[in-house]
Amino acid sequence: CFARKLPQEIKEGGEGLAGSIKENSDNKLLLYPSMAVWLPCALVLTSLEAPFYSIKDAWMAERPFSKEQFSLGELDPPTDKK
């Protein structure tokens, strides 16, 4: 769950940080450095969130040993800022 949540958190946090600096967060020159700055925060946030997503997926699974139980389903819906 941690390995799947980390890239999503880096992308969303980097876009948010770039969007707070400049209105348009699609600027690649600003987006990639923002993602690099956000990386330590994303590591901490993901390490705190991943166990809860794992437990939630295991508890809500319909069948034992299914993909839902092993955090291979959708973690949480990505936020679209468009």
Secondary structure, 3 states (H helix, E strand, C coil): CHHHHHHHHHHHHHHHHHHHHCCCCCCHHHHHHHHHHHHHHHHHHHHHHHHHHHHHHHHHCCCCCCCCCCCCCCCCCCCCCC
